[in-house]
């Protein structure tokens, strides 16, 4: 990827992030998402750092037309949040619940260095 494409992507990421991290005008905003989660009958407006909006989430669609040609960026750490927020369909994030510990002992294990 050349420097211009990287720079353009970063600028676009900043602009789009501001557009998608808030609730649509016709939805109630009850505050920020916590670990991408919201109370019942609300949804998180963005993959990370979004707001909890009332009602059902919008259909899972890519917000940018060039998502399919950039599918490889779904797994690149520096683009992951941007891609998950703007290209959820391409990155196979539709209907995927947030990550959660499978065992209730995980916090204790982590505190012990495991």
VEXPAVEX-940708 format. One record per atom (N, C-alpha, C): x, y, z; residue in three letters; atom name; residue number from 0. Coordinates in pm, whole numbers, plus 50000, padded with zeros to 5 digits. Layout:
c1:X, c2:Y, c3:Z, type:ala, atom:CA, seq:NUM $
...
// end
This chain:
c1:50085, c2:49883, c3:50000, type:unk, atom:N, seq:0 $
c1:50000, c2:50000, c3:50000, type:unk, atom:CA, seq:0 $
c1:50090, c2:50123, c3:50000, type:unk, atom:C, seq:0 $
c1:50062, c2:50218, c3:49913, type:unk, atom:N, seq:1 $
c1:50149, c2:50335, c3:49906, type:unk, atom:CA, seq:1 $
c1:50113, c2:50438, c3:50014, type:unk, atom:C, seq:1 $
c1:50200, c2:50535, c3:50033, type:unk, atom:N, seq:2 $
c1:50183, c2:50634, c3:50140, type:unk, atom:CA, seq:2 $
c1:50057, c2:50717, c3:50120, type:unk, atom:C, seq:2 $
c1:50024, c2:50753, c3:49995, type:unk, atom:N, seq:3 $
c1:49905, c2:50833, c3:49970, type:unk, atom:CA, seq:3 $
c1:49779, c2:50757, c3:50010, type:unk, atom:C, seq:3 $
c1:49772, c2:50630, c3:49974, type:unk, atom:N, seq:4 $
c1:49655, c2:50550, c3:50009, type:unk, atom:CA, seq:4 $
c1:49642, c2:50537, c3:50161, type:unk, atom:C, seq:4 $
c1:49754, c2:50518, c3:50228, type:unk, atom:N, seq:5 $
c1:49751, c2:50508, c3:50374, type:unk, atom:CA, seq:5 $
c1:49704, c2:50639, c3:50436, type:unk, atom:C, seq:5 $
c1:49759, c2:50752, c3:50390, type:unk, atom:N, seq:6 $
c1:49720, c2:50883, c3:50441, type:unk, atom:CA, seq:6 $
c1:49573, c2:50910, c3:50414, type:unk, atom:C, seq:6 $
c1:49528, c2:50881, c3:50293, type:unk, atom:N, seq:7 $
c1:49387, c2:50902, c3:50257, type:unk, atom:CA, seq:7 $
c1:49297, c2:50817, c3:50345, type:unk, atom:C, seq:7 $
c1:49339, c2:50693, c3:50368, type:unk, atom:N, seq:8 $
c1:49260, c2:50604, c3:50453, type:unk, atom:CA, seq:8 $
c1:49248, c2:50656, c3:50595, type:unk, atom:C, seq:8 $
c1:49356, c2:50711, c3:50648, type:unk, atom:N, seq:9 $
c1:49353, c2:50765, c3:50784, type:unk, atom:CA, seq:9 $
c1:49261, c2:50886, c3:50794, type:unk, atom:C, seq:9 $
c1:49265, c2:50974, c3:50694, type:unk, atom:N, seq:10 $
c1:49176, c2:51090, c3:50695, type:unk, atom:CA, seq:10 $
c1:49032, c2:51044, c3:50685, type:unk, atom:C, seq:10 $
c1:49003, c2:50952, c3:50595, type:unk, atom:N, seq:11 $
c1:48868, c2:50900, c3:50580, type:unk, atom:CA, seq:11 $
c1:48822, c2:50833, c3:50708, type:unk, atom:C, seq:11 $
c1:48912, c2:50759, c3:50773, type:unk, atom:N, seq:12 $
c1:48879, c2:50690, c3:50897, type:unk, atom:CA, seq:12 $
c1:48833, c2:50792, c3:51002, type:unk, atom:C, seq:12 $
c1:48901, c2:50902, c3:51015, type:unk, atom:N, seq:13 $
c1:48864, c2:51005, c3:51113, type:unk, atom:CA, seq:13 $
c1:48729, c2:51066, c3:51078, type:unk, atom:C, seq:13 $
c1:48707, c2:51095, c3:50951, type:unk, atom:N, seq:14 $
c1:48581, c2:51156, c3:50910, type:unk, atom:CA, seq:14 $
c1:48464, c2:51062, c3:50930, type:unk, atom:C, seq:14 $
c1:48477, c2:50938, c3:50886, type:unk, atom:N, seq:15 $
c1:48367, c2:50842, c3:50895, type:unk, atom:CA, seq:15 $
c1:48341, c2:50804, c3:51039, type:unk, atom:C, seq:15 $
c1:48444, c2:50791, c3:51120, type:unk, atom:N, seq:16 $
c1:48426, c2:50753, c3:51260, type:unk, atom:CA, seq:16 $
c1:48334, c2:50851, c3:51329, type:unk, atom:C, seq:16 $
c1:48347, c2:50979, c3:51299, type:unk, atom:N, seq:17 $
c1:48261, c2:51079, c3:51360, type:unk, atom:CA, seq:17 $
c1:48117, c2:51065, c3:51312, type:unk, atom:C, seq:17 $
c1:48098, c2:51017, c3:51190, type:unk, atom:N, seq:18 $
c1:47963, c2:51003, c3:51136, type:unk, atom:CA, seq:18 $
c1:47890, c2:50883, c3:51190, type:unk, atom:C, seq:18 $
c1:47960, c2:50773, c3:51218, type:unk, atom:N, seq:19 $
c1:47891, c2:50650, c3:51254, type:unk, atom:CA, seq:19 $
c1:47888, c2:50622, c3:51403, type:unk, atom:C, seq:19 $
c1:47955, c2:50700, c3:51485, type:unk, atom:N, seq:20 $
c1:47964, c2:50670, c3:51628, type:unk, atom:CA, seq:20 $
c1:47848, c2:50727, c3:51708, type:unk, atom:C, seq:20 $
c1:47753, c2:50792, c3:51645, type:unk, atom:N, seq:21 $
c1:47639, c2:50849, c3:51715, type:unk, atom:CA, seq:21 $
c1:47510, c2:50788, c3:51660, type:unk, atom:C, seq:21 $
c1:47401, c2:50806, c3:51736, type:unk, atom:N, seq:22 $
c1:47272, c2:50751, c3:51694, type:unk, atom:CA, seq:22 $
c1:47211, c2:50833, c3:51581, type:unk, atom:C, seq:22 $
c1:47132, c2:50767, c3:51494, type:unk, atom:N, seq:23 $
c1:47059, c2:50842, c3:51392, type:unk, atom:CA, seq:23 $
c1:46961, c2:50939, c3:51459, type:unk, atom:C, seq:23 $
c1:46919, c2:51041, c3:51388, type:unk, atom:N, seq:24 $
c1:46831, c2:51145, c3:51443, type:unk, atom:CA, seq:24 $
c1:46699, c2:51090, c3:51497, type:unk, atom:C, seq:24 $
c1:46650, c2:50980, c3:51438, type:unk, atom:N, seq:25 $
c1:46521, c2:50925, c3:51481, type:unk, atom:CA, seq:25 $
c1:46533, c2:50823, c3:51594, type:unk, atom:C, seq:25 $
c1:46652, c2:50808, c3:51652, type:unk, atom:N, seq:26 $
c1:46674, c2:50711, c3:51760, type:unk, atom:CA, seq:26 $
c1:46718, c2:50783, c3:51887, type:unk, atom:C, seq:26 $
c1:46673, c2:50732, c3:52002, type:unk, atom:N, seq:27 $
c1:46714, c2:50788, c3:52131, type:unk, atom:CA, seq:27 $
c1:46855, c2:50741, c3:52165, type:unk, atom:C, seq:27 $
c1:46938, c2:50832, c3:52213, type:unk, atom:N, seq:28 $
c1:47073, c2:50800, c3:52257, type:unk, atom:CA, seq:28 $
c1:47070, c2:50794, c3:52410, type:unk, atom:C, seq:28 $
c1:47102, c2:50675, c3:52467, type:unk, atom:N, seq:29 $
c1:47098, c2:50663, c3:52613, type:unk, atom:CA, seq:29 $
c1:47237, c2:50661, c3:52675, type:unk, atom:C, seq:29 $
c1:47340, c2:50686, c3:52595, type:unk, atom:N, seq:30 $
c1:47475, c2:50691, c3:52648, type:unk, atom:CA, seq:30 $
c1:47569, c2:50599, c3:52573, type:unk, atom:C, seq:30 $
c1:47694, c2:50593, c3:52617, type:unk, atom:N, seq:31 $
c1:47794, c2:50513, c3:52544, type:unk, atom:CA, seq:31 $
c1:47777, c2:50363, c3:52562, type:unk, atom:C, seq:31 $
c1:47822, c2:50288, c3:52463, type:unk, atom:N, seq:32 $
c1:47825, c2:50142, c3:52472, type:unk, atom:CA, seq:32 $
c1:47934, c2:50104, c3:52573, type:unk, atom:C, seq:32 $
c1:47915, c2:49993, c3:52640, type:unk, atom:N, seq:33 $
c1:48015, c2:49941, c3:52733, type:unk, atom:CA, seq:33 $
c1:48060, c2:49807, c3:52677, type:unk, atom:C, seq:33 $
c1:48185, c2:49798, c3:52635, type:unk, atom:N, seq:34 $
c1:48239, c2:49677, c3:52572, type:unk, atom:CA, seq:34 $
c1:48152, c2:49636, c3:52453, type:unk, atom:C, seq:34 $
c1:48108, c2:49734, c3:52375, type:unk, atom:N, seq:35 $
c1:48022, c2:49714, c3:52257, type:unk, atom:CA, seq:35 $
c1:47884, c2:49659, c3:52292, type:unk, atom:C, seq:35 $
c1:47842, c2:49672, c3:52417, type:unk, atom:N, seq:36 $
c1:47711, c2:49622, c3:52461, type:unk, atom:CA, seq:36 $
c1:47621, c2:49736, c3:52504, type:unk, atom:C, seq:36 $
c1:47489, c2:49713, c3:52490, type:unk, atom:N, seq:37 $
c1:47388, c2:49809, c3:52532, type:unk, atom:CA, seq:37 $
c1:47275, c2:49734, c3:52601, type:unk, atom:C, seq:37 $
c1:47191, c2:49806, c3:52679, type:unk, atom:N, seq:38 $
c1:47077, c2:49740, c3:52743, type:unk, atom:CA, seq:38 $
c1:46979, c2:49685, c3:52640, type:unk, atom:C, seq:38 $
c1:46889, c2:49600, c3:52686, type:unk, atom:N, seq:39 $
c1:46785, c2:49539, c3:52603, type:unk, atom:CA, seq:39 $
c1:46713, c2:49645, c3:52520, type:unk, atom:C, seq:39 $
c1:46680, c2:49609, c3:52398, type:unk, atom:N, seq:40 $
c1:46609, c2:49695, c3:52302, type:unk, atom:CA, seq:40 $
c1:46690, c2:49818, c3:52259, type:unk, atom:C, seq:40 $
c1:46821, c2:49809, c3:52271, type:unk, atom:N, seq:41 $
c1:46912, c2:49912, c3:52223, type:unk, atom:CA, seq:41 $
c1:47027, c2:49844, c3:52150, type:unk, atom:C, seq:41 $
c1:47096, c2:49916, c3:52066, type:unk, atom:N, seq:42 $
c1:47210, c2:49861, c3:51994, type:unk, atom:CA, seq:42 $
c1:47325, c2:49961, c3:51996, type:unk, atom:C, seq:42 $
c1:47446, c2:49910, c3:51979, type:unk, atom:N, seq:43 $
c1:47564, c2:49995, c3:51977, type:unk, atom:CA, seq:43 $
c1:47584, c2:50049, c3:51836, type:unk, atom:C, seq:43 $
c1:47599, c2:50181, c3:51825, type:unk, atom:N, seq:44 $
c1:47606, c2:50245, c3:51693, type:unk, atom:CA, seq:44 $
c1:47738, c2:50225, c3:51620, type:unk, atom:C, seq:44 $
c1:47840, c2:50174, c3:51688, type:unk, atom:N, seq:45 $
c1:47970, c2:50152, c3:51625, type:unk, atom:CA, seq:45 $
c1:48037, c2:50032, c3:51690, type:unk, atom:C, seq:45 $
c1:48132, c2:49975, c3:51618, type:unk, atom:N, seq:46 $
c1:48205, c2:49858, c3:51669, type:unk, atom:CA, seq:46 $
c1:48272, c2:49888, c3:51803, type:unk, atom:C, seq:46 $
c1:48323, c2:50006, c3:51818, type:unk, atom:N, seq:47 $
c1:48392, c2:50043, c3:51941, type:unk, atom:CA, seq:47 $
c1:48365, c2:50191, c3:51968, type:unk, atom:C, seq:47 $
c1:48342, c2:50225, c3:52093, type:unk, atom:N, seq:48 $
c1:48321, c2:50364, c3:52134, type:unk, atom:CA, seq:48 $
c1:48198, c2:50428, c3:52071, type:unk, atom:C, seq:48 $
c1:48094, c2:50351, c3:52049, type:unk, atom:N, seq:49 $
c1:47971, c2:50406, c3:51994, type:unk, atom:CA, seq:49 $
c1:47874, c2:50443, c3:52103, type:unk, atom:C, seq:49 $
c1:47754, c2:50484, c3:52064, type:unk, atom:N, seq:50 $
c1:47648, c2:50518, c3:52157, type:unk, atom:CA, seq:50 $
c1:47540, c2:50411, c3:52152, type:unk, atom:C, seq:50 $
c1:47467, c2:50394, c3:52263, type:unk, atom:N, seq:51 $
c1:47354, c2:50301, c3:52268, type:unk, atom:CA, seq:51 $
c1:47232, c2:50373, c3:52211, type:unk, atom:C, seq:51 $
c1:47176, c2:50316, c3:52105, type:unk, atom:N, seq:52 $
c1:47063, c2:50376, c3:52036, type:unk, atom:CA, seq:52 $
c1:46939, c2:50289, c3:52056, type:unk, atom:C, seq:52 $
c1:46822, c2:50352, c3:52063, type:unk, atom:N, seq:53 $
c1:46698, c2:50278, c3:52082, type:unk, atom:CA, seq:53 $
c1:46659, c2:50204, c3:51955, type:unk, atom:C, seq:53 $
c1:46583, c2:50097, c3:51973, type:unk, atom:N, seq:54 $
c1:46530, c2:50021, c3:51861, type:unk, atom:CA, seq:54 $
c1:46623, c2:49913, c3:51811, type:unk, atom:C, seq:54 $
c1:46585, c2:49855, c3:51700, type:unk, atom:N, seq:55 $
c1:46664, c2:49748, c3:51638, type:unk, atom:CA, seq:55 $
c1:46780, c2:49809, c3:51560, type:unk, atom:C, seq:55 $
c1:46890, c2:49737, c3:51552, type:unk, atom:N, seq:56 $
c1:47003, c2:49790, c3:51473, type:unk, atom:CA, seq:56 $
c1:46968, c2:49794, c3:51325, type:unk, atom:C, seq:56 $
c1:47032, c2:49883, c3:51252, type:unk, atom:N, seq:57 $
c1:47009, c2:49887, c3:51108, type:unk, atom:CA, seq:57 $
c1:47062, c2:49759, c3:51044, type:unk, atom:C, seq:57 $
c1:47021, c2:49730, c3:50922, type:unk, atom:N, seq:58 $
c1:47071, c2:49609, c3:50856, type:unk, atom:CA, seq:58 $
c1:47223, c2:49611, c3:50847, type:unk, atom:C, seq:58 $
c1:47282, c2:49495, c3:50852, type:unk, atom:N, seq:59 $
c1:47428, c2:49486, c3:50848, type:unk, atom:CA, seq:59 $
c1:47473, c2:49507, c3:50703, type:unk, atom:C, seq:59 $
c1:47526, c2:49625, c3:50677, type:unk, atom:N, seq:60 $
c1:47575, c2:49659, c3:50544, type:unk, atom:CA, seq:60 $
c1:47708, c2:49733, c3:50556, type:unk, atom:C, seq:60 $
c1:47785, c2:49727, c3:50452, type:unk, atom:N, seq:61 $
c1:47908, c2:49805, c3:50446, type:unk, atom:CA, seq:61 $
c1:47872, c2:49950, c3:50421, type:unk, atom:C, seq:61 $
c1:47938, c2:50041, c3:50490, type:unk, atom:N, seq:62 $
c1:47913, c2:50183, c3:50473, type:unk, atom:CA, seq:62 $
c1:47995, c2:50245, c3:50361, type:unk, atom:C, seq:62 $
c1:48097, c2:50174, c3:50316, type:unk, atom:N, seq:63 $
c1:48186, c2:50224, c3:50211, type:unk, atom:CA, seq:63 $
c1:48182, c2:50130, c3:50092, type:unk, atom:C, seq:63 $
c1:48184, c2:50184, c3:49972, type:unk, atom:N, seq:64 $
c1:48173, c2:50101, c3:49851, type:unk, atom:CA, seq:64 $
c1:48296, c2:50017, c3:49823, type:unk, atom:C, seq:64 $
c1:48412, c2:50057, c3:49875, type:unk, atom:N, seq:65 $
c1:48534, c2:49982, c3:49844, type:unk, atom:CA, seq:65 $
c1:48571, c2:49878, c3:49950, type:unk, atom:C, seq:65 $
c1:48479, c2:49846, c3:50039, type:unk, atom:N, seq:66 $
c1:48508, c2:49745, c3:50143, type:unk, atom:CA, seq:66 $
c1:48552, c2:49611, c3:50084, type:unk, atom:C, seq:66 $
c1:48480, c2:49554, c3:49987, type:unk, atom:N, seq:67 $
c1:48520, c2:49422, c3:49937, type:unk, atom:CA, seq:67 $
c1:48663, c2:49417, c3:49884, type:unk, atom:C, seq:67 $
c1:48710, c2:49522, c3:49819, type:unk, atom:N, seq:68 $
c1:48846, c2:49517, c3:49766, type:unk, atom:CA, seq:68 $
c1:48951, c2:49535, c3:49875, type:unk, atom:C, seq:68 $
c1:48909, c2:49577, c3:49995, type:unk, atom:N, seq:69 $
c1:49001, c2:49595, c3:50107, type:unk, atom:CA, seq:69 $
c1:48980, c2:49492, c3:50217, type:unk, atom:C, seq:69 $
c1:48921, c2:49379, c3:50184, type:unk, atom:N, seq:70 $
c1:48890, c2:49276, c3:50283, type:unk, atom:CA, seq:70 $
c1:49011, c2:49233, c3:50365, type:unk, atom:C, seq:70 $
c1:49129, c2:49237, c3:50307, type:unk, atom:N, seq:71 $
c1:49250, c2:49197, c3:50380, type:unk, atom:CA, seq:71 $
c1:49276, c2:49287, c3:50500, type:unk, atom:C, seq:71 $
c1:49224, c2:49410, c3:50499, type:unk, atom:N, seq:72 $
c1:49246, c2:49502, c3:50610, type:unk, atom:CA, seq:72 $
c1:49164, c2:49466, c3:50734, type:unk, atom:C, seq:72 $
c1:49068, c2:49375, c3:50720, type:unk, atom:N, seq:73 $
c1:48987, c2:49333, c3:50835, type:unk, atom:CA, seq:73 $
c1:49072, c2:49272, c3:50946, type:unk, atom:C, seq:73 $
c1:49185, c2:49215, c3:50911, type:unk, atom:N, seq:74 $
c1:49270, c2:49148, c3:51009, type:unk, atom:CA, seq:74 $
c1:49400, c2:49223, c3:51037, type:unk, atom:C, seq:74 $
c1:49414, c2:49344, c3:50986, type:unk, atom:N, seq:75 $
c1:49533, c2:49426, c3:51011, type:unk, atom:CA, seq:75 $
c1:49504, c2:49514, c3:51132, type:unk, atom:C, seq:75 $
c1:49583, c2:49499, c3:51239, type:unk, atom:N, seq:76 $
c1:49555, c2:49570, c3:51364, type:unk, atom:CA, seq:76 $
c1:49530, c2:49719, c3:51346, type:unk, atom:C, seq:76 $
c1:49609, c2:49786, c3:51266, type:unk, atom:N, seq:77 $
c1:49595, c2:49931, c3:51252, type:unk, atom:CA, seq:77 $
c1:49467, c2:49972, c3:51179, type:unk, atom:C, seq:77 $
c1:49402, c2:49881, c3:51109, type:unk, atom:N, seq:78 $
c1:49278, c2:49912, c3:51037, type:unk, atom:CA, seq:78 $
c1:49157, c2:49838, c3:51095, type:unk, atom:C, seq:78 $
c1:49177, c2:49752, c3:51192, type:unk, atom:N, seq:79 $
c1:49071, c2:49664, c3:51242, type:unk, atom:CA, seq:79 $
c1:48946, c2:49740, c3:51286, type:unk, atom:C, seq:79 $
c1:48960, c2:49838, c3:51374, type:unk, atom:N, seq:80 $
c1:48843, c2:49911, c3:51423, type:unk, atom:CA, seq:80 $
c1:48773, c2:49984, c3:51309, type:unk, atom:C, seq:80 $
c1:48851, c2:50047, c3:51223, type:unk, atom:N, seq:81 $
c1:48793, c2:50117, c3:51108, type:unk, atom:CA, seq:81 $
c1:48713, c2:50020, c3:51021, type:unk, atom:C, seq:81 $
c1:48772, c2:49905, c3:50989, type:unk, atom:N, seq:82 $
c1:48705, c2:49809, c3:50902, type:unk, atom:CA, seq:82 $
c1:48582, c2:49748, c3:50969, type:unk, atom:C, seq:82 $
c1:48589, c2:49715, c3:51096, type:unk, atom:N, seq:83 $
c1:48474, c2:49657, c3:51166, type:unk, atom:CA, seq:83 $
c1:48359, c2:49757, c3:51175, type:unk, atom:C, seq:83 $
c1:48392, c2:49884, c3:51188, type:unk, atom:N, seq:84 $
c1:48290, c2:49988, c3:51197, type:unk, atom:CA, seq:84 $
c1:48227, c2:50017, c3:51061, type:unk, atom:C, seq:84 $
c1:48308, c2:50025, c3:50958, type:unk, atom:N, seq:85 $
c1:48260, c2:50070, c3:50828, type:unk, atom:CA, seq:85 $
c1:48236, c2:49959, c3:50727, type:unk, atom:C, seq:85 $
c1:48290, c2:49840, c3:50752, type:unk, atom:N, seq:86 $
c1:48276, c2:49729, c3:50658, type:unk, atom:CA, seq:86 $
c1:48235, c2:49600, c3:50730, type:unk, atom:C, seq:86 $
c1:48130, c2:49604, c3:50815, type:unk, atom:N, seq:87 $
c1:48097, c2:49486, c3:50893, type:unk, atom:CA, seq:87 $
c1:48056, c2:49366, c3:50807, type:unk, atom:C, seq:87 $
c1:47988, c2:49389, c3:50697, type:unk, atom:N, seq:88 $
c1:47948, c2:49278, c3:50611, type:unk, atom:CA, seq:88 $
c1:48070, c2:49211, c3:50549, type:unk, atom:C, seq:88 $
c1:48160, c2:49289, c3:50494, type:unk, atom:N, seq:89 $
c1:48282, c2:49236, c3:50432, type:unk, atom:CA, seq:89 $
c1:48368, c2:49162, c3:50534, type:unk, atom:C, seq:89 $
c1:48373, c2:49213, c3:50657, type:unk, atom:N, seq:90 $
c1:48457, c2:49153, c3:50762, type:unk, atom:CA, seq:90 $
c1:48385, c2:49043, c3:50839, type:unk, atom:C, seq:90 $
c1:48268, c2:48999, c3:50791, type:unk, atom:N, seq:91 $
c1:48191, c2:48892, c3:50855, type:unk, atom:CA, seq:91 $
c1:48158, c2:48922, c3:51000, type:unk, atom:C, seq:91 $
c1:48117, c2:49045, c3:51030, type:unk, atom:N, seq:92 $
c1:48080, c2:49084, c3:51166, type:unk, atom:CA, seq:92 $
c1:47929, c2:49091, c3:51186, type:unk, atom:C, seq:92 $
c1:47852, c2:49057, c3:51087, type:unk, atom:N, seq:93 $
c1:47707, c2:49064, c3:51099, type:unk, atom:CA, seq:93 $
c1:47656, c2:48957, c3:51195, type:unk, atom:C, seq:93 $
c1:47586, c2:49001, c3:51297, type:unk, atom:N, seq:94 $
c1:47529, c2:48907, c3:51393, type:unk, atom:CA, seq:94 $
c1:47628, c2:48843, c3:51486, type:unk, atom:C, seq:94 $
c1:47752, c2:48891, c3:51489, type:unk, atom:N, seq:95 $
c1:47853, c2:48832, c3:51577, type:unk, atom:CA, seq:95 $
c1:47846, c2:48902, c3:51711, type:unk, atom:C, seq:95 $
c1:47820, c2:48828, c3:51819, type:unk, atom:N, seq:96 $
c1:47816, c2:48892, c3:51950, type:unk, atom:CA, seq:96 $
c1:47955, c2:48937, c3:51992, type:unk, atom:C, seq:96 $
c1:47963, c2:49034, c3:52083, type:unk, atom:N, seq:97 $
c1:48095, c2:49078, c3:52129, type:unk, atom:CA, seq:97 $
c1:48169, c2:48964, c3:52198, type:unk, atom:C, seq:97 $
c1:48299, c2:48974, c3:52199, type:unk, atom:N, seq:98 $
c1:48382, c2:48874, c3:52262, type:unk, atom:CA, seq:98 $
c1:48356, c2:48872, c3:52413, type:unk, atom:C, seq:98 $
c1:48350, c2:48753, c3:52470, type:unk, atom:N, seq:99 $
c1:48330, c2:48739, c3:52614, type:unk, atom:CA, seq:99 $
c1:48412, c2:48622, c3:52666, type:unk, atom:C, seq:99 $
c1:48451, c2:48628, c3:52793, type:unk, atom:N, seq:100 $
c1:48524, c2:48519, c3:52855, type:unk, atom:CA, seq:100 $
c1:48434, c2:48396, c3:52863, type:unk, atom:C, seq:100 $
c1:48488, c2:48279, c3:52831, type:unk, atom:N, seq:101 $
c1:48412, c2:48155, c3:52837, type:unk, atom:CA, seq:101 $
c1:48411, c2:48097, c3:52978, type:unk, atom:C, seq:101 $
c1:48497, c2:48146, c3:53064, type:unk, atom:N, seq:102 $
c1:48507, c2:48093, c3:53200, type:unk, atom:CA, seq:102 $
c1:48506, c2:48209, c3:53298, type:unk, atom:C, seq:102 $
c1:48429, c2:48196, c3:53405, type:unk, atom:N, seq:103 $
c1:48419, c2:48304, c3:53503, type:unk, atom:CA, seq:103 $
c1:48549, c2:48326, c3:53581, type:unk, atom:C, seq:103 $
c1:48642, c2:48233, c3:53573, type:unk, atom:N, seq:104 $
c1:48770, c2:48246, c3:53644, type:unk, atom:CA, seq:104 $
c1:48873, c2:48329, c3:53567, type:unk, atom:C, seq:104 $
c1:48842, c2:48370, c3:53445, type:unk, atom:N, seq:105 $
c1:48938, c2:48444, c3:53362, type:unk, atom:CA, seq:105 $
c1:48998, c2:48567, c3:53432, type:unk, atom:C, seq:105 $
c1:48917, c2:48651, c3:53499, type:unk, atom:N, seq:106 $
c1:48978, c2:48767, c3:53565, type:unk, atom:CA, seq:106 $
c1:49082, c2:48728, c3:53671, type:unk, atom:C, seq:106 $
c1:49054, c2:48623, c3:53748, type:unk, atom:N, seq:107 $
c1:49149, c2:48578, c3:53849, type:unk, atom:CA, seq:107 $
c1:49275, c2:48524, c3:53784, type:unk, atom:C, seq:107 $
c1:49259, c2:48447, c3:53678, type:unk, atom:N, seq:108 $
c1:49375, c2:48392, c3:53607, type:unk, atom:CA, seq:108 $
c1:49461, c2:48504, c3:53550, type:unk, atom:C, seq:108 $
c1:49396, c2:48604, c3:53492, type:unk, atom:N, seq:109 $
c1:49469, c2:48717, c3:53435, type:unk, atom:CA, seq:109 $
c1:49546, c2:48792, c3:53544, type:unk, atom:C, seq:109 $
c1:49484, c2:48809, c3:53660, type:unk, atom:N, seq:110 $
c1:49550, c2:48878, c3:53771, type:unk, atom:CA, seq:110 $
c1:49673, c2:48802, c3:53819, type:unk, atom:C, seq:110 $
c1:49673, c2:48670, c3:53799, type:unk, atom:N, seq:111 $
c1:49785, c2:48586, c3:53840, type:unk, atom:CA, seq:111 $
c1:49890, c2:48573, c3:53729, type:unk, atom:C, seq:111 $
c1:49868, c2:48642, c3:53618, type:unk, atom:N, seq:112 $
c1:49966, c2:48641, c3:53511, type:unk, atom:CA, seq:112 $
c1:49947, c2:48535, c3:53405, type:unk, atom:C, seq:112 $
c1:49834, c2:48466, c3:53407, type:unk, atom:N, seq:113 $
c1:49810, c2:48363, c3:53305, type:unk, atom:CA, seq:113 $
c1:49747, c2:48422, c3:53183, type:unk, atom:C, seq:113 $
// end
